[in-house]
Amino acid sequence: MNKIFLTMAIISVVIGCKPENPAVKTYIPKVITRNEGFNQYAKEKSDSISIIKDNTAEGNPTFSIKFRDTLVRIQTDPADTGATTQKFSSAQFVNTQKTTLLVQMADNSGLVAPSYLMTVKDGGLQVLSFYRPSAGSQDERYSRGINRVGGAGYLVDNDFFVTNVNAKVYLVKRQKDGERIQGHFLMMSPDRQTIAFLIGESIYQVHYTTDDTYVEKLAANAPKQIPAVYEWIQENYVFEKNKKGISFLKYKDDDRVVDISEFK
């Protein structure tokens, strides 16, 4: 009889110690509408963001995010409480304090999934959406999600630039206000301040900290195929600073006629 009671007691202890599912909190993202910094310090040690890799997922790994001891769930459609996600295909900190995280939603639809910023602010967690209305005819082609640009930061959907280390987000000035930049990312200037895009037969350039822009036409002898164009531009163009100290990509031609207004 004592053995029976002992066995029942052990079973009770095991059941009582069964781990519970972690708490989950749903966040409705705010839309980033202006240049803003997100390099806050955590006021408490407990105000931490954790990245949890799902090692059981087949194929590409997915990640979950915890703030303190609570899983983060994002309501992807503000008008639909059923449209939520807590699985992400990528997650990386973008400041040294590790209080700001750049994530991209895991999605199997074949389209580029939306990206979000999670940041510790005022003792809580804030979630922000990289969303700007666009009517570009080739938006799907040029919405590439998160594109890491060396050590400088991340270009998001040709519309935002997130600097690494200090987590500042800039709205990249569009060539046309109503549509995101309809071109391929080409390169950045050596000072990491100017982003160059290849758009048709032109190079559209944005100095993202000041919104200064410049368009350089491709030379007539430029290759027509995109892979060849990239290499050709690297060999035949160079970044030059204007009078404001802003670097723009220019064609290396000794006979080139320079418009003085470029350097005013």
Helices and strands as residue ranges (DSSP letters): H 2-16, E 24-27, E 30-31, E 36-37, E 49-54, E 62-67, E 70-75, E 84-85, E 88-93, E 100-105, E 115-121, E 124-129, H 139-142, E 146-149, E 153-156, E 160-163, E 168-171, E 184-188, E 194-199, E 202-207, E 212-217, H 226-236, E 237-241, E 247-251, G 260-263
